[in-house]
């Protein structure tokens, strides 16, 4: 009998790794690294057989029927339903980000193929033992959160599919040497378009283009309905951040600006020429125009202030018009004599919004 100091710890947890496929699942189950995994293959999505195999594995490794079980599988097409099922049966589960799994860098290859179940269960035991950099675990959303994504994802797919049809229309016309300046003029353009020799478009080509254009119209109607449905969902959500975003999108769709926000205007006459100047009515939003910034930069360069930088970006964050770095690139110097007098007030209003 071994002394107590060298006696191996008694295993009390069953570790399970899935290798998910469309027609079958491969399972690898073990209790410790020094024991060979028990491999099983079951039909895909056969949860009753899965429970039976787990019970058999507990008996095989000498674990009690109430022993803890930890499982994992790679994130992919199967989504989160298996995770919710395992958790409901008292089995802990982790969904692993495939791109975060370590691979052999001997040939500097990327991790593109699925890991086998034996390797995955070994990494599961390392992660459960406390190793931090084994992999990254995916956050599992609730059913309501997952269902809320459907409208936005359908909108993205609808826009992508409409773009495919519009590109196909342009490609078919370019294949016959027929230019198309504006896509919305296609119905009238088909009747007046001529080939290189002055002949009209072939009849079958014209019929195909008309069908493609009808499909584009259907997608456009669908996209408008999805955008409206998304705005309605954002207004009724319990998340304050999403509700604020919904109000801003609805105001942008109606052509107005949300209170307290800052917007760009590309028309030269939309501003009085002073960057960040507020409107006469109290509580109106600050409007910053590209023409005003451009004129301010030109004036600073004429006075030798050194405003040779590019126009500030409209995107928030680093390098935007609301950061001190953007003020330096735009020719606004906080302590440069004439530059302070000419641009100090307007420059400070860029990131403070003060008049």
C-alpha positions in Angstrom: 0.0 0.0 0.0 1.3 3.4 -0.9 2.0 6.0 1.8 -0.6 8.7 2.2 1.7 11.4 0.7 2.1 9.6 -2.6 -1.3 8.1 -2.9 -3.1 9.5 -6.0 -6.3 11.5 -5.4 -9.6 9.7 -5.8 -11.3 10.8 -9.0 -14.7 12.3 -8.4 -15.5 14.1 -11.7 -16.3 12.7 -15.1 -14.9 14.8 -18.0 -16.7 14.6 -21.3 -15.8 16.1 -24.7 -18.0 16.1 -27.7 -16.9 16.0 -31.4 -20.1 17.1 -33.0 -21.1 16.1 -36.5 -24.1 16.2 -38.7 -24.9 12.5 -38.6 -23.0 11.2 -35.5 -21.3 12.4 -32.4 -18.1 11.2 -30.9 -17.7 11.2 -27.1 -14.5 11.0 -25.1 -14.9 10.4 -21.4 -12.3 10.1 -18.6 -11.6 11.0 -15.0 -8.0 11.9 -15.0 -5.1 12.6 -17.4 -3.4 9.3 -16.6 -6.4 7.2 -17.6 -7.2 6.5 -21.3 -10.4 8.1 -22.5 -13.5 5.9 -23.1 -14.6 6.6 -26.7 -18.1 6.2 -27.9 -20.0 7.1 -31.1 -23.7 7.8 -31.0 -26.2 9.2 -33.5 -26.4 13.0 -33.6 -28.9 14.7 -31.3 -29.8 11.4 -29.6 -29.9 12.8 -26.1 -31.5 9.6 -24.5 -28.5 7.5 -25.8 -26.2 10.3 -24.5 -27.6 10.0 -21.0 -27.2 6.2 -21.1 -23.5 6.5 -22.2 -22.8 8.9 -19.4 -24.3 6.5 -16.8 -22.2 3.7 -18.3 -19.1 5.8 -18.1 -19.7 6.5 -14.4 -19.9 2.7 -13.8 -16.8 2.0 -16.0 -14.6 4.5 -14.0 -16.1 3.5 -10.6 -17.9 6.7 -9.9 -21.1 7.1 -8.0 -24.3 7.7 -9.9 -24.4 11.3 -8.5 -20.8 12.1 -9.5 -20.2 15.5 -11.0 -19.8 15.7 -14.8 -18.1 18.4 -16.8 -18.3 18.6 -20.6 -17.3 20.8 -23.5 -17.6 21.2 -27.3 -16.5 23.6 -29.9 -18.7 26.5 -31.0 -20.3 25.9 -34.4 -23.4 25.1 -36.2 -25.1 23.3 -33.3 -25.4 26.6 -31.4 -26.4 26.7 -27.7 -29.2 24.1 -27.5 -27.0 21.3 -26.4 -25.5 23.5 -23.7 -28.9 24.3 -22.3 -29.8 20.6 -22.3 -26.7 19.6 -20.5 -27.1 22.3 -17.9 -30.7 21.3 -17.3 -29.5 17.7 -16.6 -27.0 19.0 -14.0 -23.9 18.6 -16.2 -21.5 21.6 -16.4 -20.6 22.6 -19.9 -18.3 25.0 -21.7 -18.6 26.1 -25.3 -15.1 26.7 -26.6 -14.1 29.4 -29.2 -12.4 27.4 -31.9 -10.0 30.2 -32.8 -8.6 30.4 -29.3 -7.5 26.8 -29.1 -3.7 26.3 -29.2 -2.3 24.4 -32.2 1.1 23.1 -33.2 3.0 26.1 -34.8 5.7 23.9 -36.4 4.4 24.9 -39.9 2.7 28.1 -38.7 -0.7 26.8 -39.6 -3.9 28.2 -38.2 -6.5 26.2 -36.3 -9.1 25.4 -39.0 -10.1 21.8 -38.5 -12.0 20.4 -35.5 -10.1 18.8 -32.7 -10.6 15.2 -32.0 -12.5 14.3 -28.8 -9.4 12.9 -27.0 -7.5 16.1 -27.4 -10.5 18.2 -26.3 -11.1 16.2 -23.1 -7.4 16.6 -22.2 -7.7 20.4 -22.6 -10.9 20.4 -20.6 -9.1 18.8 -17.6 -6.4 21.4 -17.9 -8.9 24.2 -17.9 -10.8 22.7 -14.9 -7.5 22.3 -13.0 -7.0 26.1 -13.1 -4.9 26.7 -16.2 -5.9 30.1 -17.6 -4.7 30.2 -21.2 -6.0 26.9 -22.5 -8.9 28.5 -24.5 -11.6 31.1 -24.5 -15.1 30.2 -23.5 -18.1 31.6 -25.4 -20.8 33.5 -23.4 -24.1 31.7 -23.8 -27.0 34.1 -24.3 -30.5 33.6 -22.9 -33.3 32.4 -25.2 -34.7 35.9 -25.3 -31.4 37.4 -26.2 -30.8 34.8 -28.9 -34.2 35.3 -30.4 -33.8 39.1 -30.4 -30.8 38.7 -32.9 -33.0 37.1 -35.6 -34.4 40.4 -37.0 -31.0 42.0 -37.3 -29.3 39.0 -38.8 -32.1 38.5 -41.3 -31.6 42.2 -42.3 -27.9 41.6 -42.8 -28.6 38.6 -45.0 -31.3 40.4 -47.0 -28.9 43.3 -47.7 -26.2 40.8 -48.8 -28.5 38.9 -51.1 -29.8 42.2 -52.6 -26.3 43.2 -53.3 -25.6 39.9 -55.1 -28.6 40.6 -57.4 -27.6 44.1 -58.2 -24.0 43.1 -58.9 -25.3 40.4 -61.2 -27.3 43.0 -63.1 -24.3 45.2 -63.6 -22.2 42.2 -64.6 -24.7 41.1 -67.3 -24.8 44.5 -68.8 -21.1 45.0 -68.7 -20.7 41.6 -70.4 -22.4 43.1 -73.4 -20.7 46.4 -73.3 -23.8 48.3 -72.0 -23.0 50.9 -69.3 -25.5 51.6 -66.5 -25.0 54.9 -64.6 -27.9 54.6 -62.1 -29.4 51.4 -61.0 -32.9 52.8 -60.4 -33.1 53.7 -64.1 -32.8 50.1 -65.2 -36.5 49.6 -66.3 -36.2 52.5 -68.8 -32.6 51.7 -69.6 -33.5 48.2 -70.9 -35.7 49.7 -73.6 -33.2 52.2 -74.8 -29.9 50.3 -74.3 -28.0 49.4 -77.4 -25.2 47.0 -78.1 -21.9 48.0 -79.8 -23.5 47.6 -83.2 -26.6 49.6 -82.4 -28.9 46.6 -82.0 -31.1 46.2 -78.9 -30.5 43.8 -76.1 -31.2 40.1 -76.8 -34.8 39.2 -75.6 -33.7 36.4 -73.2 -31.2 38.7 -71.6 -33.8 41.5 -71.2 -36.2 39.0 -69.6 -33.5 37.8 -67.2 -32.6 41.4 -66.2 -36.3 42.1 -65.6 -36.6 39.1 -63.3 -33.5 40.2 -61.4 -34.8 43.7 -61.0 -38.1 42.3 -59.7 -36.1 40.3 -57.1 -34.2 43.5 -56.1 -37.6 45.2 -55.6 -38.8 42.4 -53.4 -35.6 42.5 -51.3 -35.9 46.3 -50.9 -39.5 46.0 -49.6 -38.3 43.3 -47.2 -35.4 45.4 -46.0 -37.7 48.3 -45.2 -40.1 46.1 -43.2 -37.2 44.6 -41.3 -35.7 48.0 -40.5 -39.1 49.1 -39.1 -39.4 45.9 -37.1 -36.0 46.4 -35.7 -36.8 50.0 -34.6 -39.9 48.8 -32.9 -38.0 46.1 -31.0 -35.4 48.5 -29.9 -38.1 50.8 -28.5 -39.7 48.1 -26.4 -36.6 46.4 -25.1 -35.7 46.4 -21.4 -32.1 47.3 -22.0 -31.7 51.1 -21.7 -28.7 51.2 -24.0 -30.6 49.4 -26.8 -33.6 51.6 -26.1 -31.4 54.7 -26.5 -30.1 53.4 -29.7 -33.6 52.7 -31.0 -34.6 56.3 -30.3 -31.5 57.6 -32.2 -32.2 55.4 -35.2 -35.8 56.5 -35.4 -34.8 60.1 -35.2 -32.2 59.6 -37.9 -34.8 57.9 -40.1 -37.1 60.9 -39.7 -34.3 63.4 -40.5 -33.9 64.9 -37.1 -31.1 64.8 -34.6 -31.4 63.4 -31.1 -31.1 66.0 -28.2 -27.6 66.4 -27.0 -26.0 64.7 -30.0 -23.6 66.1 -32.5 -24.1 65.7 -36.3 -22.1 66.5 -39.4 -23.5 68.7 -42.2 -21.9 68.6 -45.6 -23.7 71.7 -47.0 -21.6 74.9 -46.9 -24.6 77.1 -45.9 -25.7 75.0 -43.1 -23.5 76.7 -40.6 -22.4 80.2 -39.7 -18.7 79.4 -40.2 -17.8 78.9 -36.6 -17.0 75.3 -35.5 -19.2 74.1 -32.7 -21.4 77.1 -32.6 -24.8 76.4 -31.1 -28.1 77.3 -32.7 -30.1 80.4 -31.4 -32.8 78.3 -29.7 -31.9 77.0 -26.3 -31.4 73.2 -26.0 -30.7 72.8 -29.7 -28.0 70.3 -30.7 -24.5 71.3 -31.7 -23.8 71.1 -35.4 -20.3 70.8 -36.6 -19.7 71.3 -40.4 -16.9 70.1 -42.5 -16.9 73.4 -44.3 -16.4 75.3 -41.0 -13.5 73.1 -40.0 -11.9 73.4 -43.5 -12.2 77.2 -43.3 -10.7 77.3 -39.8 -7.7 75.2 -41.0 -7.2 77.4 -44.0 -7.2 80.5 -41.8 -4.8 79.1 -39.4 -2.4 78.1 -42.1 -2.5 81.6 -43.6 -1.5 83.0 -40.2 1.4 80.5 -39.9 -0.1 78.4 -37.1 0.7 75.2 -38.9 -2.6 73.5 -39.6 -1.6 71.2 -42.3 -3.3 68.1 -40.9 -6.1 66.2 -42.5 -9.8 66.8 -41.8 -10.8 65.1 -38.5 -12.6 61.8 -38.8 -16.3 61.6 -38.0 -15.9 58.3 -36.2 -15.8 58.4 -32.4 -12.8 57.3 -30.4 -9.2 57.7 -31.2 -8.5 60.1 -34.1 -12.0 61.5 -34.1 -13.0 65.2 -34.0 -13.7 64.8 -30.3 -10.2 63.8 -29.2 -7.3 66.2 -28.4 -5.1 64.4 -31.0 -7.6 65.4 -33.7 -7.3 69.0 -32.6 -3.6 68.9 -33.2 -4.0 67.5 -36.6 -6.6 70.0 -37.5 -4.3 72.9 -36.7 -5.7 73.8 -33.4 -2.9 74.5 -30.9 -3.9 75.2 -27.3 -0.8 77.3 -26.5 0.3 78.9 -29.7 -0.5 82.6 -29.4 -2.6 83.6 -32.4 -3.8 80.0 -32.7 -5.3 80.1 -29.3 -7.2 83.3 -30.1 -8.3 82.0 -33.5 -9.1 78.4 -32.8 -9.1 77.9 -29.0 -12.8 78.4 -28.4 -13.9 76.5 -31.4 -11.4 73.7 -30.8 -12.5 73.3 -27.2 -16.1 73.0 -28.3 -15.2 70.0 -30.4 -14.8 67.7 -27.4 -16.6 69.7 -24.7 -19.5 70.9 -26.7 -19.4 74.3 -25.0 -20.2 77.5 -26.9 
